[in-house]
Amino acid sequence: MRVPRVLLAGAAGLTLMLTACTTDTPDDSPEGGNGEAGSTPDGEWFDQAEYEAQLAQREITPEGPEDQPWLQAIEPEWIDTAEFAHDAPEDATLCFSNASVSNPWRVTGFITMEQQVEALQEEGRIGDFRVSDAADDDNQQISDIQAFVDSGDCDVIIISPSTTATLTPAVETACESGVPVVVFDRGVNSDCMVTFIHPIGGYAFGADAAEFLVENLDPGSKVLALRILPGVDVLEHRWAAAQEVFGDSDLEVLGYEFTEGDGAKIKDLVSQHLQRGEVDGIWMDAGDGAVAALEAFEDAGRPYPVISGEDELSFMRKWQEEDLTAIAPVYSNFQWRTPVLAASMILAGEEVPSEWVLPQEPVRQDRLDEYLQRNEDMPSLHYAKFGGEDLPGFPEAWTER
């Protein structure tokens, strides 16, 4: 059972970053703050071996074409798919059960997927593409998957699960139908799928951000952690990794605040901390609200902090405009191309990795201008590492969303 890697793939980092697959709300918390930062991560959410594996994977050169990260794989174990080869792939039907398009990361990714589908259709590598959207509802997604199975029309079923445990039986039902199943973004507690596709994971994301703060802040500097929700696996992994890194540093972690991904709440919480004293660094488990955090410093007349955000353009443009000391960890949005490419490979009877681990490299200062130039016409809620510049609808499909 692929439990550790499956759990870490969950969101879509980002994807879960705006509760992309959850409707959980934070528990009531004490007035003045949601939590004190411990020096070690919560054992419920921390797997030492997996943490070490993910940090090591950051340094491994992936296999695959250098200019196509969505086709790269880290330490792949290739499996034969000849049994699923289709005599006429141009007539084959791909069925996609999507958790939702409930946040900008998922919207950006789905547009990229649609454009990749169009390219494959033009090449005669796939046929019809059918999509269901569960709107973050587990029961709806279970019904959607069952409907695909019952139809008997699907030659490949692609699934981005809304949650891990609840969707496991539905994914296994799809596997038992004999149709090849591709799972991506978030996983399930099963290895029945032909391939499971995801970036490195939450530990890598959290460590990238925390290590940057340690490297760029003086000993004794004060760091505030901004988290979205408790109890979401990939977000907990990000925070657990940060605790490991901060625990070995000389930084003072003030604690963490749950923000629910709400910009107004982020700004208010940061403002409260600035009223109490100094805040030198901001660590975030998802950076789409980073601009709101920075606005709190502006309103207070304080210098900008060292900050971790994400590859959302609103943050990256602010970073460039204000010459911030910043980093943009990523949960590779280009991964939305990989499932349909994997499906086309399976229909051709080609080998695919059983677990397809994609690279997950943060955007750093030395490549900030490059990524902003590439995306200069894209809207603020777009993600820089969407990987669709060579697809047929570029740029209109993304600018006219």
N, C-alpha and C positions, 0 to 999 in steps of 0.2 A: 504494500500500500504506500503510495507516494505522499505521505502526510506532510513532512516538513516543507518540501519544495512546493507542494500544492498550496499550502496555506500562505506561504510568503508571496505567491504570485497574485494574490487577491487584488486587488485594485490597482487596479488600477491605480497605483500610486496615486498616482494621481487619481486614478480612477475612483478609487475609494476616497480620494482627496475631498470631494464634495459629497460624501456619502453616496457614491455612485452605485453601491449595491446594498445599501443598508438604510433602514428607516429608524434605527436606534437613535435615542436621544440621550444626552449625558445625564448621569445621576445627579441629584441635588448635591451641591457642594457647599462647604463652609463659606461664609461671607468673606470677601477679600481675596479669594484665590481658590483654585481647584485642587491644588496639590503641592506638597513639598517634594523636591527632587531628591530621591535617594541616590546613594553612590553606586548601587548595583541595580540591575534591572529586575523586574518582577519575574520570578521563576516560572510563573504560568505562561509567560509570553516569550521566554528566552531559551533558546537552544544553542548551547555553546558550539557544538559541532557545526551546525548550520550557519551560525554567525561567522565562524572562521572560514567555512567553505565559501560563503558569499564574498567576504573581504578578499579572499585569495582569487576568486574569479575576476575581480576587477583588474587584476594584473595579467590575466591570461589573454593572449592574442586569439581572437575567435577565428574559426575556419570560415571561408567564404569570400565573396568578392569585396574588395576594400571599399568600393564606392556604393555598396548596397547593404547596409547594416541589417536590413530586414531579412536578408538571406544568410546572414552570418549565424554561426552557432558556436557556443563555448563547450568544448569537450563533448561533442555529440557522440551518442551511441546509435549508429545507423541501423534501421530495420527494413526488412524487405516488405514491399506492399504489392507484389505481383498479383496476389489473389484478388486485389480490388481493381485491377486494370480494366478500363472501359473501352470497348471496341470503337465507340464513336464519342469521344469526350466532348465534341462540340454539341452533342445532344444531351449531355449529362446535366442533372439538376443539383445545384448546391442549395442547401437549406440552412439558414442562419438564425439561431435563437439568441437574441441579444437581451442582456439584462435591462438596458435602457440607453437613452441618449440624454440623460438628466443633468449633465454638466458639460462645460466647454471642452474638457479633455475628451470625453466620449463623443461629442459632436464632431470635433476635429478628426478623431480616429475613424468614425463611421464614414465621413466624407472620403477619407483616404481609401478605406476599404471599397467603397462604391466605385471609385475611379480605377482601382486595381482590377476589380471585376470587369469593368468596361474594357480595359486593355486585354485581359485574358479572353474575353468573348470575341474581340476583334481578331485575336490570334487563333481562334478556334480551339482553345484549350479547355473551355468550359461552356456550358449552355445557360440554362435559366438560373436565375438567382432569386430565391424566395427568402423573405425576411419577416420575422415576428419580433415585436418589441414588447417586453414584459413590464415596462415602466416601473422597474424596481420592485415588482410584486412576485414573490417566490411562487405562489400558487398559480399565477398567470403563466409564469415561465414553465412550470411543470406541465401545465395544460398545452402550452405551445409545443414543447418537445414531444409530448404524446401525440399531438395532432400530426406532426411531421412523420413520426413512426407509423401511425395508423394509415396515413395517406399512401404509403408504399411508393411514393414518387421521388424520394430523395436518394441521390447516388452518393452524397457525402453530407453529413450533418455537422455543422460548426456551432459550437456553444460557448458563449461568454457568460458563465453562471452569475446569478445575482448574489447568492451566498454559497458557502462551501458545503456544509453538512446537509442542509435541506435539499439542495439540488443533486446530491450524490445519487440517490435512487433513480432519478429521472435520467441522468447521464448513463447509468448502468443499463437502464431499460433500452436506451438508444443503442448502446453497444451490443446488447443481446439480440437486436433486430438483424444483425449481420451487416448493417451499413457502417462504413468507416466513420468514426467520430473524431473530430478535431476540437480540442478544448484550448482556449487561450485566455489571457489576461488574469482571470482568477481561476483557481482550480477546484477540484472536488476530492473527496477521500476515496479515490479509486485510481487504478492504473489501466482501466479497460480501454481507454481511448487509444487510437493509433499514435497520436502525438499530442503532447501538452506543451504549449508555446507560452513563454513569458520572459520578461527581462530578468536580470539577476535577482532583484527582490528588495524587500523593505530594509533589511539590515544594511545593505550596501548604500541605500539612499540616506538613511539616518547617519551612518558613519561618515559619508562624504561631507555632509553638512557640519557635523560636530568637529571633525578633524580640521575643517577650514577655520572654524571659530578659534580652536585651540592654537592654530598656526598664526593667526592674525590678531590676537588679543594679548595684552600684557598679562602676566601672572596676577591673580587677584581680581581681574575684571569680572563684572557681573553679567550673567547671561539669563535671559528670560526665554522659556520654551513655550511656544504656542502650538497647541494640539487641537485637532478637530473634535474627535469623539473617543471615548473609551471603548474597549472591547472589540475593536475592529482589527483583525489580525495584522494586516500589512502596516497599519498605523502604529500598532503596539510594537511591531518589530523595529520600526524606525526609531521610536523612542527608546526601546531597549538598547539598540546600538549606540544611540547618543549617550545614554547613561554609562555604558561601558567606556566610551571615549572620554567623557567629562570626568568620570571617576578616577581616571589616571592622569588628570591634568591639575593645574593650579588655578583653574577658574572657579568662581563662585556661582553656582546655579541657583537662582532665586526661587525657582519652582516652575510650575507649568500651569497654564490656563487652557481650559477647553473653550473653543470659540464657535463650534458648529459651522465653521467655514463662513461666518457672517462678517462682512467687512466692517459694519458699524460696531459690532461687538468687539472685533479685534482692535479697532481704534480706541474704543472706550477702555478696554482692559489695559492696553499699553499706556494710555494716558494716566490711569490710576497708579500704575507702577512708577511712572516718571514723577508723579506727585510725591511719592514716598522716598525717592532717591535716584541714584544713578542706574542706568541700564546701558551697558556697553555693547552687548551683542544680543541678537535675536536668532534663535533656532526655531525652524518651523517644520512640522511633519508633512506639510503641503503648502506650497508657496503662492497659491493664487491670491491670497489675501495680503501678500507682503506690502503692496502699495499702501493699504490702509494702515498697516503698522508704521510705515515710514511717515505718513501724514501726522500721526500722533507726535512724533519727534518735531516735525515742522511747527505744529501748533504750540508746542511747549518751548520753542526756541532752543532746542537742544541739538547738538551735532548728531548726524546720522550714525546709527550703530553699524557694526560689522553684522552682516545678515545673510542667511541662507533663504533662498526663494524657490523658484522653479522656472522651467523654460517657457512659461506663459509670457506673451509679449508685453503686457502691461508692466510687469516687473522688470523685464529686461530693458525696456525703453527708459524706465525710471533710473535704472542702474547706470545706463550710458549717460543720460542727461545730467545726473548729479554726481557722476564719477564716484559711485559707491564702492566700498570694499565688500564684495559680494560673490556668491556662487549660486549657480542654478542646478541643483541635483535634478535628475530626470527619472521618470518612469516611462521609458521609451514609447512615444506615441506611434512611431512607425510600425509597431508590432501589429497594427490592424491590417497591414498588407500581408503579413506572413501566413495567416490561416487560409486565405484563398489561394495563395501560392502553394501552400502545402497540399491543399485539396487538389489542385491541378497536377501536382507531382504524384499524388496517390492515384488519380484517375489514369495517369500514364504508367503506373506500376513502378515508379521510381522509389529509391530509398529515401526515407525521411528520418530525422532524429526522433527517438522515442520520447525524449524530453528535450525540447528545443529552447535552449537558454540563449536569449539575445543579449547583445552588449548593452550596457547602461552607463554611459559616460557623461558626467555632468558638464555643463557649459561653464567655462572659466573665463577670466578676464581676457586671456590671449585670443579667444575666438568669439568674444561678444560681438564685435563689430561685424564679423563675417556672418554670423547667424542673423543679426538684425538687417543686414543688407539683403540677405536671401529672402527675408520675410517683410521687406519694407512696405509692401502693399497689403499685408494681411491685417485683419482686425485685432484689437487688443486682446481678445479672449482666445486667440489662436496660439498654438504651441509650436515653438521653433523647430523641434525635432520631429515634425510630422512625416517627413520623408516622402513627400509627394511631388517634388519638383519635376520629375520626369513623366508624370502621368497625364493622360489626355486632357483632363479638365483644368490643368493648372494655368493661371491662378484662380480663374473665375469660380470654380466649384467651391473654393474656400472663402473667397472674398464676398460672394453673394449668398452665403448661407442664410 
